[in-house]
């Protein structure tokens, strides 16, 4: 059973910053698109940001200019630097590793981010 291990969530005031981390086994990490999702209470899970193995990056509009996704291939770890946090960023954040061939689709256990206004 492949596990992605997340860390870095917590409680922060609006305007503050947090950095999330997601570690994966090397054979998975090196070939996968790595993604951050979030799910707020009563809402569907949404894709926040993604980074390919080649370094191409995408963000959902609501976090552009505030969040930065990155990956350290030497450490098999992905990061999400979250700045200027807002109350609407409150959610459980999940990381995901995916690939088409070979098929890869693994999720982390989720980490709670709570932004107080």
TIMARZA-895037 format. One record per residue (C-alpha): residue number from 1; residue in one letter; x, y, z. Coordinates in nm, 4 decimals, m for minus. Example, Ala and Ser with C-alpha at 12.3 -4.5 7.8 and 13.67 -1.06 7.14 Angstrom:
BEGIN
SITE/1/A/1.2300/m0.4500/0.7800 $
SITE/2/S/1.3670/m0.1060/0.7140 $
//
This chain:
BEGIN
SITE/1/X/0.0000/0.0000/0.0000 $
SITE/2/X/0.1556/0.3250/m0.1168 $
SITE/3/X/0.1242/0.6135/0.1267 $
SITE/4/X/0.1759/0.9785/0.0638 $
SITE/5/X/0.2681/1.1521/0.3880 $
SITE/6/X/0.1487/1.5075/0.4384 $
SITE/7/X/0.2473/1.7568/0.7030 $
SITE/8/X/0.2348/2.1278/0.7786 $
SITE/9/X/m0.1308/2.2081/0.8374 $
SITE/10/X/m0.2538/2.4074/1.1330 $
SITE/11/X/m0.4335/2.7141/1.2579 $
SITE/12/X/m0.3274/3.0547/1.1309 $
SITE/13/X/m0.4743/3.4044/1.1292 $
SITE/14/X/m0.5934/3.5634/0.8096 $
SITE/15/X/m0.3016/3.7110/0.6210 $
SITE/16/X/m0.0619/3.4535/0.7601 $
SITE/17/X/0.1342/3.1770/0.5924 $
SITE/18/X/0.1698/2.8007/0.6073 $
SITE/19/X/0.3770/2.5493/0.4134 $
SITE/20/X/0.2447/2.2032/0.3405 $
SITE/21/X/0.4672/1.9095/0.2522 $
SITE/22/X/0.3903/1.5797/0.0807 $
SITE/23/X/0.6434/1.2973/0.0675 $
SITE/24/X/0.6129/1.0005/m0.1659 $
SITE/25/X/0.8178/0.6922/m0.2470 $
SITE/26/X/1.0842/0.7779/m0.5011 $
SITE/27/X/0.9676/0.5409/m0.7745 $
SITE/28/X/0.6228/0.7003/m0.7576 $
SITE/29/X/0.7286/1.0615/m0.7152 $
SITE/30/X/0.9721/1.0762/m1.0047 $
SITE/31/X/0.7184/0.9960/m1.2757 $
SITE/32/X/0.3994/1.1406/m1.1295 $
SITE/33/X/0.2077/1.4578/m1.1692 $
SITE/34/X/0.1837/1.5833/m0.8124 $
SITE/35/X/m0.1276/1.7723/m0.7068 $
SITE/36/X/m0.2772/1.9524/m0.4096 $
SITE/37/X/m0.6518/1.9336/m0.3556 $
SITE/38/X/m0.8681/2.0785/m0.0821 $
SITE/39/X/m1.2114/2.0077/0.0536 $
SITE/40/X/m1.4026/2.2528/0.2668 $
SITE/41/X/m1.6989/2.1442/0.4793 $
SITE/42/X/m2.0044/2.0870/0.2650 $
SITE/43/X/m1.8135/2.1412/m0.0585 $
SITE/44/X/m1.6654/1.9185/m0.3251 $
SITE/45/X/m1.2949/1.8462/m0.3365 $
SITE/46/X/m1.1209/2.0905/m0.5693 $
SITE/47/X/m0.7844/2.0921/m0.7414 $
SITE/48/X/m0.5699/2.3723/m0.6025 $
SITE/49/X/m0.2383/2.3328/m0.7843 $
SITE/50/X/m0.0377/2.0815/m0.9814 $
SITE/51/X/0.3213/2.0287/m1.0924 $
SITE/52/X/0.4355/1.7767/m1.3523 $
SITE/53/X/0.7539/1.5744/m1.3386 $
SITE/54/X/0.8938/1.8214/m1.5892 $
SITE/55/X/0.8056/2.1195/m1.3727 $
SITE/56/X/0.4976/2.2575/m1.5468 $
SITE/57/X/0.2705/2.4276/m1.2943 $
SITE/58/X/m0.0954/2.5210/m1.2796 $
SITE/59/X/m0.3102/2.6902/m1.0156 $
SITE/60/X/m0.6770/2.7405/m0.9634 $
SITE/61/X/m0.7660/3.1067/m1.0055 $
SITE/62/X/m0.8525/3.1671/m0.6407 $
SITE/63/X/m0.4964/3.0973/m0.5217 $
SITE/64/X/m0.2919/3.2535/m0.8016 $
SITE/65/X/m0.0426/3.5019/m0.6642 $
SITE/66/X/m0.0784/3.3669/m0.3097 $
SITE/67/X/0.0150/2.9977/m0.3258 $
SITE/68/X/0.3310/2.8443/m0.4698 $
SITE/69/X/0.3650/2.4771/m0.5532 $
SITE/70/X/0.7080/2.3190/m0.5876 $
SITE/71/X/0.8741/1.9806/m0.5911 $
SITE/72/X/1.2140/1.8667/m0.4703 $
SITE/73/X/1.3011/1.5612/m0.6756 $
SITE/74/X/1.6046/1.4834/m0.4604 $
SITE/75/X/1.3837/1.4589/m0.1511 $
SITE/76/X/1.0786/1.3098/m0.3255 $
SITE/77/X/0.8728/1.5830/m0.1665 $
SITE/78/X/0.6207/1.8341/m0.2917 $
SITE/79/X/0.5399/2.1606/m0.1184 $
SITE/80/X/0.2624/2.4160/m0.1119 $
SITE/81/X/0.3636/2.7555/0.0214 $
SITE/82/X/0.0474/2.9407/0.1162 $
SITE/83/X/0.0701/3.3155/0.1788 $
SITE/84/X/m0.1921/3.5826/0.2426 $
SITE/85/X/m0.4284/3.3168/0.3687 $
SITE/86/X/m0.7992/3.3901/0.3786 $
SITE/87/X/m1.0816/3.2341/0.5759 $
SITE/88/X/m1.2075/3.0762/0.2552 $
SITE/89/X/m0.8841/2.8767/0.2322 $
SITE/90/X/m0.9971/2.6770/0.5343 $
SITE/91/X/m1.0195/2.3127/0.4280 $
SITE/92/X/m0.8603/1.9729/0.4508 $
SITE/93/X/m0.5734/1.9683/0.2034 $
SITE/94/X/m0.4803/1.6464/0.0246 $
SITE/95/X/m0.1877/1.5616/m0.1966 $
SITE/96/X/m0.2173/1.3248/m0.4873 $
SITE/97/X/0.0247/1.1455/m0.7159 $
SITE/98/X/m0.1087/1.0445/m1.0549 $
SITE/99/X/0.0179/0.9029/m1.3804 $
SITE/100/X/m0.1461/0.7518/m1.6873 $
SITE/101/X/0.0995/0.4719/m1.7634 $
SITE/102/X/0.1853/0.3000/m1.5457 $
SITE/103/X/m0.1389/0.3813/m1.3699 $
SITE/104/X/m0.0747/0.5757/m1.0523 $
SITE/105/X/m0.3409/0.7298/m0.8327 $
SITE/106/X/m0.2435/0.7716/m0.4688 $
SITE/107/X/m0.3680/1.0150/m0.2078 $
SITE/108/X/m0.2378/1.1452/0.1199 $
SITE/109/X/m0.4358/1.1264/0.4410 $
SITE/110/X/m0.5191/1.4976/0.4427 $
SITE/111/X/m0.4060/1.7822/0.6662 $
SITE/112/X/m0.6349/2.0446/0.8177 $
SITE/113/X/m0.5748/2.4109/0.7411 $
SITE/114/X/m0.7837/2.6551/0.9416 $
SITE/115/X/m0.7655/3.0286/0.8804 $
SITE/116/X/m0.9227/3.2468/1.1450 $
SITE/117/X/m1.0564/3.5900/1.0504 $
//
